Amino acid sequence: MQIITDVAIDPAGNVWVANNWDRPDEGFKKVPDYALATRFGGHGAVVFFGLAKPVRTALIGPPRAP
């Protein structure tokens, strides 16, 4: 995992993590190397199966514990 940009938890309790920065050293430079600056955005996602407690998705109202 390099730099976590977002985290989401689905109803099954799986935690999805966006590992989305490939070359932050180039992206934050005042004068980036143009050949490497296009690699600033990443391409990865990681899932941790069953890390969070599952919920029962409600049709109306907030989610509830099963």
N, C-alpha and C positions, 0 to 999 in steps of 0.2 A: 504494500500500500504506500503510495507516494503522498498525495495530498487529497484528503477526503473533501468532496465538494457538495455532497448531498447524501442523506440517509432516509430510507423509507421502510416502513414495516407493513407487510401485507396481513390480511385476516388470518392466514395460517400460522403466523408467528415467525415468518422468514424475514430477516433483516437484509435489505438491499443497500449496498454502499457504492456510490459513484466514485471511482478512483480516476479522476478525469484530467489531471494535469500531467502532461508528458514532459515538457521542457520549461518549467517555471523560471529557471535561471535566464533563459533567453527572452521570455515574455515580459519580464519586469525590467529589463535593461532600458536605459534612456535611448541608446542607439543599438537596437538588436541586430544580430546577423540575419539578413533577410532570408538566407537559405534555411535557417533553423527556426525563425519566428513563426513559420506556418505550422510547426509541430507543437505549438503551445497547447492547443486543445488535445485532450487525451482520448482514449478509446476503451476504457476498461470499466467493468462493473464486477462487484464481488457480492455473492449471496452467502449469508450464514443461515443455514436451514435450521429452523426450530429454536433460534436464539431467544426470541421473545415469546410471551404467553399468547396463545391463539385467542381470537375473539369470535363471537358469533355476530356476523354482520346483520345489522338491523335494517329493515325496510323503511322504518320511520324511527327517528330518534338516534341517540348515540349507540355505538357498539357495546355489547354486553359480554361478560365472561361466559363461557360455555357451561 
